[in-house]
């Protein structure tokens, strides 16, 4: 079995390659990456030491792909920031997330590869998420539990009306989803789409606009200031978190039984059980690291921000016995252990 992982030196791609190296030991795995994101270069030696081949290449350039063919193409590359393009320059975002996805599909068509696409929960329209009734509690916001709505206390279901704006980032990922469906219809491409929530864990180089759990853990380790931004500056906004190792276990299952998963489009996330507000995440980081840092409150919302996002994974759980096994505390614990082990390399990132 030959597997190509695009974005393979990134957070998800590198962890997935390391996991598949163990889970499917007879697979030949190639990770392709342009090393655009700072910190991704640290993964190259790690991958090679594990017997994973690294290929420098940019998915914006069709000629930059390795020779192939590959039995599976796993598309993990992306400009992942929900703020991308807000500075008035969306070119890199569109060229990477949309043109890049097109190039990956063309190579999968050429090689007759089975195609796995990592999409995002950000494909759901912002206004519909923000307008759903909610309550404020001591440490978090929570959606009202309307069982007749596609949004409930359990989260967002895939049946939500997709009309509306979703951020430029969310649009590029949703457009790529639609392009995959067209390739399935036009060319018989075999594909599946995982709409991932907030993925977290070791080897994530967190920033303010992406990778919030790793950002929070590193700030507590290095004593850096943090801010609760938006929604009154109280840190009550909520996300669900999925440990990257849990995601990798599901993808390994999907590869092993691909024909049963072919055509899947759905939520893959931590769900309500693995959700936390920024306040709650702060408390876990304090308990795990033993450190406290100064946290400012900025009440002003950023563009495209959300009060709450939790994915309802009911459809997924009907299809598989897979469940997230690692909770928010385990995410913080394993990330903190990684930061402590690699502190000198991470200090200036």
N, C-alpha and C positions, 0 to 999 in steps of 0.2 A: 504494500500500500504506500503510495506516494502522496504526501500532503504538503500544500503550500499555504502558509499563513501570511497574509498581507498585514502590515502593521505589526510584524512579528517581534520587533524589539520594544514595542510599547508595553503598557501595563498588562492588558488582557492577553495580547498575542504572545508575549514571552512566558507568562504563567501557563497559558494553554499549551504551548510547545513543551514546556517542562513536564506538565501533567501527562500529555499524550506520549511522551518519550517513555514513561513508566507504564501507562495504561495499555498502550498498544506497542509493545517493544519491537515488533518486526516492521513498524512503519518507518519510512524515510521521510524526515521532516525538514522543510526549508522555510526559514523565516526571511521575508522580504521587508525592508524598511528603509526610509530615507533619513532616519535619525534626526528628524526635524525638531521633535520635542526634547527639550533639555533634560538630561538624565537617561534617555533611552540608550545612549552609548554605553552605559554601565552594564546593559544586558547582553552585549555582544559576546564578551568572554564567558559569561555565565551559560549562554546557549551553547557555545562551541565546546565548553568543558563537559556538557551533558550529551554531546554527540548530535547536536542539532546544527545543520548548516545555516550560515547567514549569507544572504544575498543583498547587497546594497542596491536599492532601486526605488524609484518614485512612481507611484501608481498613476500620476498625471501623464506619464510618458509610456505609451504602449510598448515601445522598444526596450524599456528598462526591465521587463519581466524576465525571469529565468527561462531556460529553453523548454522545460517541461518534457513530456506531458505529466499531469498530476491527476490522481484519482479524485482528490478532494481539494477544493479551494475554499479556504475559510477567510472571509473578508472582515478583518478586525481594524483596518486602518481608518482613520477619521481625523478631522479637526473637531475635537470634542467639546469645545467651549460654546455654551449657550449664548455668550456675548459676542461670538465671532460675527464680524460684519457690521457691528453697531458703530464702529469708527468710520463708516462710510466706504470701507474697502473690503467687499465680500469676495474678491476674486479667488484668494487661496481657499476659502471655505468651499466655494462652488466647484473649483477645479479638483479639489481633493475628494470631497464627499459625493459629488454627482458625476463629474467626468471620470474620477477614479473608479467609482462603482461600475460605470459603463465599461471601462477598460477591463476590470476584473471579470465582468460578464462575458466580454468578447473572448478573453483567454479561456474561460471555462467552457464556452461554446466550441472553441478551437480544439480543446483537449478532451471534450466530452466529460468534464469534471462534474462531480456533484458539488453543489454550491451552498455554503452556510453563511448567512449574513447576520452580523451583529448590529441590530438596529437599536432604538432607544425609546424609552417611555416619553421622550419629548416630542414624539409624533402626535400626541393628543393636543387638541386646540386649547390654548391658554384660557380664553374667556370662559369656556365651559367648565374648566377645572376651578377657576376663581369664583365663578358665580354659584357653584353648588353651596347650599347652606352649611354653615359650620358653627362650632361652639369653641369658646376659649376656656381652657382649664389652667390649673396652676402652673404647669410646665410645658403645655403644648396646645396647639389648635387641633381640632378633630372634625372630620366631616360628619354631618347628620346621617343617621342610618336609614336611608330610604331604599327599601328592598326592591321597589319597583323602578328604580332609576339605575342607569349604567354606572352611577357613582354612588357608593354607600360607605359606611364606616370601614368595610373590608377593602375598599379601594376602587379603582377604575377598571371596568370590564372592557373587553375589545369591541363591544356593541355600541360604544359611545359614538354619537354623530361626529364625523371627522371634519365637518365644515368649520372653517375659521383659521385664523393665523396661529402659528405654533413656534415662532422664531425662525430666523433664517437657517439656523442649525437644524431645528426640527424639520423644516421644509426639505432640506437636502436629504435627510435620512428617509423621510416619508416618500419623497420622489424616487429615491433609490428602491424602496420597497415596491412601488408601482412599476418601476422599470423591470424588476425581477419578475413580477407577474406577467409582464408583456413577453419577456424572454421564455417563460414557461409555456405561454400560449403559442408563440410564434415558432419557437425552435425546439420545444420539448425539453428545455432545461430542467434538470432535477434540482430542486432548491428548497430551503427552509429559512425562516426568518424568526429570530429571537428578539423581541422587544425588551431590552434589558433596562432595569431600574438602576439605582446607584450601586455600582460595583465597587468594592473596596477590599483592601488587604495589603500584604507586603508587596514591595516593588512598584507602588504607585507614587508618582512624584506630584503630590497634590498642589493645586493652586486655588486662588480665591474663586475662580469661575469653573473649576472642574477638579474633582478628587477631594471633596470636603473632609472626608474621614481622615485621610492621610495628612492633609493640611493641619487638621486639629491635633492629631497625635504628634506631629513634628513640632508644632508650636509649643506643646506642653513639654516635650523633651528638651528643646533648645531655649525655652523661656522667652518666646516671641509673643508680642501682643496680638490679640484677635479682636474681631468686631462682629457683633450681631447686626447685620445689615437688613433694613427693611422691616415692615410689619410692626412698627413701634419700637424696634431696636431691643426687643425682649428675648430674642432667641427661641421663640415658640414655633417657628415654622418647622414642618415635619417632612422627612423623607424616609423611604424604606431602603434598607441596605442589604446587599447580597455579597457574601464573601466570594472572592474570585475562585477559590478552590471548589465551592459548591457549583458555580457556573461551569467550571472545567469538567466536573463529574457528569453534569447533564450533557454537555457537548460530546463527551466520550461515548455516552449512551446513544446519542443521536447518530454518531458515526457508525457505531456497531450495528444499529438497526435502522439504517437510513431510509429504506423503502417505506417503513411504517410512519416515519416522520415527514416524508416528502410532502410539500405543500403546506406545512405548518406555518402559521403566522400568529404569534401570540406573546403574551406577557411572560417574562422570566425575571422574577424579582424576589425580594425578601418578604414582601407583604406586610400586613399589619403587625404580625408577630415580631418581625425584625425591623420595626420602624423606631425612629428616635427624633426628637426635636434637637435643635442646637443646644439648648439648655441641658437636655438629658445626655447628649453626647459629651458635653463638657464635664458633667459629673462622672461619667464613666472614665474619661481620660484622666481626671484627677485621681480617681481611685486606683487605676492601673499604673500610672506613672509616679504617683506620689507627689506630683508637682501642681502648682496653681499658677496661672498667668493672668495678667490684666486683660479684661474684656470690655471694650467700649460698646456703647449702644448708638447705632445710627438708624433713625427711624425711617429714612427715605428709601423707598423701594428702588431696586435696579430694574432696567428693562428686562422683560421676559421672566421675571421671578415668579415663583409660585408659593402660596401660603402652605399648601399641602400637596405632596404627591405620594400616593400609595397605590401599588398595582394589585388588583385582584387576580390571583393565579388559579382560580377555580377550574378554568378550561385545561390548563396545564396539568393540574393534579388529577383530573379525570383521565388523562392520557398516560400517566406514568406514576410509578411508585416513588420517583425522585422527590425529595423534599430538601429545602435548605437545612443543613445540620449545624451551622455555625451562627451564633447570634451576634448582636452588636458588641457585647463584651468580648467575645472571641475575636471579632474583627479588630477591635482596639488592641487586645492583648498581642495578637500575632503581628500587627503592624508596629506596635511599640517595640517588640523584640527585634524586629528587622531594623528599625531605626537605630536602636542601641548598638546593634552589631556593625552597622555601616555608617556610624555617626560622622566620621571624618569625611567620607565621600558625599554625604547628604547635607552637611552643614551649610554649604554655600550655594546650594541649588535653589 
